[in-house]
Amino acid sequence: MKASYAGLSFPSEPMSRSAAVEALERSGSCWRLALKPRGACGRERLPCALAEVGYRERVRLTPRARANLEALVGIILPGRETALELLVYQPLPVAEGGHHAPRDGWLILVGEEAAQLARWLLDDSAGHFLRHARLGRYTVTAARLSYFRSFLANNRFRHDEVLLDASLVLELYGVRKAECIDYLALAAEVRHRPRIRRNDDDSHHHRRSLREMLATPGCHFRLGELRCVSFEQIIRFKRSRGTFADRRDLSMMQALETGNRLAMLWHRALYEIDLGRRLLSDWLIQRIRPEASGQRLAFSHRWRRRRSH
């Protein structure tokens, strides 16, 4: 059924969320993304007088999700309401001398800006990150991301063939600091760097191949050009591997989702105690048998600086 609606025509088969994102991502796409506070939006006030709508949804953002989204995309969203009206639409050709007059209150994005915002708002794994991530909790996180991007460039990895694994993703969420940067990649590593670890030995605990995880939206989300393993996939991975540190991570992740700060502090303390025990054991082995370990003492490493706040 194709109907006219206040100057907009709807296709007989509306787009899915993923199809809407793909339409905005296509090079040279004429599709646009429009946002407006739901409270100020009426059917008679749409972004242009005539357009074809591919997707429409009312998006709800918590205060944390809104703040995280604005920090990640560098765009100030219109209004302060928690509900936003989202449209993915394509303007129709206008008659000679005509024009599409924009309506007040709509934020209209095109190109990469539109695709990036759509990925955050229309992907469930990305939405979970927006709702729960404590961005900026650790001062070293931004430097580690830059370090990892430089590593990818030196190895000439394609970004769509690399998955950032659990350790740094948990740091991005604000759960705990990463001991090192774990990743998975389809291509071979050429130039190794300290504190970056290819996680092939434990990848079977994901219960999916890397290609499957990169092709499945529920297994990853996008952080700029980086693909990050999703929160749900980390849970599956850690339940399968089941080490003491994994059990502490799972408890901290549950505390993050429920907002239980006391439980978070308790399980983080247990994790830090276990980490100290493991590092002390490595240090003793190094002193007794120096050839058994070529690693530096991690407590003296600059990455063990405490969190900023």
N, C-alpha and C positions, 0 to 999 in steps of 0.2 A: 504494500500500500504506500503510495507516494502522496504526501500531503503538503500543503502550503501552511506555514506557521509564522505569522508576523514577519513576512518577508523572507523566510527561509524555507527551502524545500528539503525534505528528508528522503534519503534513498530507501528503496524497498527492503534492503538488508543492511541495517546499520553496522558500522565497524565494531569489532571487538576492541578491548583495550590495547592488545598487542598490535593489531592492525593499525590503530590510530597512531601509535608511536612509530611504526614502520613508515606510515605515510609522511609523517613529519621529518623522518630521517632521510628520506630519499633525496638525492642531489637534484637541485632545481625544482623541488616540489613547490606547488602553488598552495598547499595546505597551510593554514595558519592556526595558531592556538590563541584563544581569548579567555580571560579570567575576569570575573567580577564578583564582589561580595554578594552573597545570596540575598541578604536583607534589602539590598538596593536594586535588585534585579527584577524586572517585570517582563512579561512576554512581549510587550510592545517596545522594549528597549534592548535591542540586540546590536552586535558590533558593526553591522552594515545593513544597508537597506535590502540587499538581495545576496543570498549566498546558499551554497549547498552544504548541509551539515553531515559530517561523517560520524561524529561521536559527540555525545553530550552526557555529562555526569555532574552531580552535586558532590563536591569533595569537601570532607571535613578535616580540619587540621587542629591538633592540640597546640597550645602556646609553644611548647618545646619543638614540635614538628615545624611550626611556622618559622621560628627563630633559626632552626637548623637549615631549613630550605633557603631562607634569605641569605644565610652565611655561605652556603654551598654554591648557589647560582649567582649571587651578587645582584639580585633584583629585589626591590621592595614591592611586596604584594599589595594590591589595592585594599583599602579599608582595614578594619581590625577584627572583622567577624570571623568566627571559626568555620563557617560554611562558605564555600566559593562555588560559583557556577562556572563550569569548564566546558568550552566548546572547541572542537576541532572541525574547522570548516574551510571551504574553498569558495572565494568570491566568484561569481559568474561574470562573464563579459558584460560590459555596459555599452549602451548605445553611444554613438559618436558624440563627443561633447559632454557626455555624462560622467559621473564620478561616484565613488562610494564614500559617503560622508561618515566618518567614525562617530559613534555614540559616546556620550560622556560616561565615565566610570569604568570602561573596559580597558584592561591591559592586553594589548595585542602583540604577539611575538611571532616571528618568522625565522626560518632557517635553523641553525644550530641552537640558538637560544630556546626556540619553541620545542625542539626535540629533547634538549636537556631537561627542561622543566617537565615535559610530559613523562620522561623516564622516571623522574622522582615521584610524580603524582599518580601514575597509572600502573606502577609495578609494585606488587605486594611486598617483595623483599626490600626494595628501596624505601617503601612506606614504613616498614618496621624500623629501619635505620633512622628515619626522620623522627619517629615517635620516641625512640629510646636512647639514641646516641648522646653521650655527653661530650660534645665537640670541644676541643681545646683543653681537656682535662690534663693532658700531659704536654709539656712544652716541647718535647723532642719529637712528637709525632709528625709534624710538618716536615722536619728535616729528614726523618726516616722515609717518608713518602718520596721526597726529592732524591734521596740516595737510591731508592729502589727504581725510580724512573730512569736515573742515570745508568743503573745496572742493566735495565732492559735495553736502553739505547746502545750500550757498549756491546751487548750480545746480539743486537739487531733482531730482537724478538718482536713479533707482531703483537700488539696489545690484545687483539681478539683471540690469541692463542695462549694467553697466560692468565692464570687464576691466582690471585693473592689469597693465601690460605689463612688458617685460623688465627695465628698469633697476633699479627698486626691488625687484623679486623677486630679482634677483641679489644685491642688498645684504642682503635678508632671509636668503639662503643664506649670506652671509658671503664671497662671491666678491670683490666690490669695492664701493666706494661709488658711489652713483648720481650722475650729472652733473645729472639732473633727473628728475622723475616722469613717466614715459610712461603713457598710458592710452588706451583705446578705449571709445566709448560709442555707444549707439543714438540717444540724443537729442542735440539741439544744445547746445553750450556757450553759456551766457548771460553769466556773469561769469568773466573770465580772472583767473588768479593767476600771479605770477612763479614760475619753476622748475617749473611744471607744463605738460606739452606733450601735446596731443592727437596721436596717432601715425597719423593717417589716411593721410599720404603714403606711409608704409612698410608699411601694413597688408596690402598684397597679397603681401608676402613670407611671411605666415603660411599662404598657400595655402588658406585657409578664410575664410568670412565671419565676422563677429563673432557673428552669431546661431548659426552652427554651432559655434563654439568655446564659447559659453555653454551650448549644449545637449549638448555632448560631454564626458563626465567626464574623458577622457584629455587634454583640452586645458586644463583649469583645475583648481584646488583652492580650497577655502574657507578663508579666514583670518578667523574671525568672520563679519561680514556681507560682507566684501570677497571678490570673485572674483579670483584671481591666475592669470596664465598659467602653465601647467605647465612643468617643466624640459624635457621632451621637445619641447614646442611651441617653447620658446626656441631649442633646438638647430636645429629645422627653419627657424625664422625667420632665424637668424644664418647658417646655411649658404646660404640663398637670397640674402640681401643681400650677404654676403661682403666687407665692408670690413675694413681692417686691424684696427680695434678689435673687430670681430666675430670675427675669427680669434683674437685674443688672448683674448676672452671664452670661445670654444670650448675653447681650451687650458686655461684656468683651470677651466672646468666639468669637463673630463675629469680634471684633477688633483684636484678636489674629490671626484669619485666614486671615484677610485682611492686617495685618501688620500696622494697624493704631495706633501708639503709643499714640497720643494725646487722642483719644477716650478711649483707655485702661486706661490711667491715670484718665480721667474724671469719668468714670463709677466705677473704683476702689475707688475713693474718695467718691462717693455717697454710695457705699457699706459700706465703713468704717464708714461713718456718721450714716447710719442706724444701723450698728452693735453697735456703741457706744450708740445710743438711746436705743436699746434693752437691752444692758448690764446695763445701768443706771436704766432702769425700773426694772430689776431683783434685782438690789442692793437696790433700794428704798423699794421694796416689802419685801426683806429680813430684812431690818432695822425695818419696821413697823410690819411685821409678821414673825419673825425668823423661825417659824415652817413651813412656806409656801414654803421654798426653802432650800435644803441642799447643794446647789452648792456653791463652792468657787467663789469669785469675779474673773471673767475671766481676767480683766485687770492686775491683779497681778500675773497671771499664767505665768510660764516660756514660754509657747507656744505663748504668745503675743509679744515675741521679734520681732523686726523689721527684714525685709529681709536683707540679707548680702550685696547686691549691686543692 
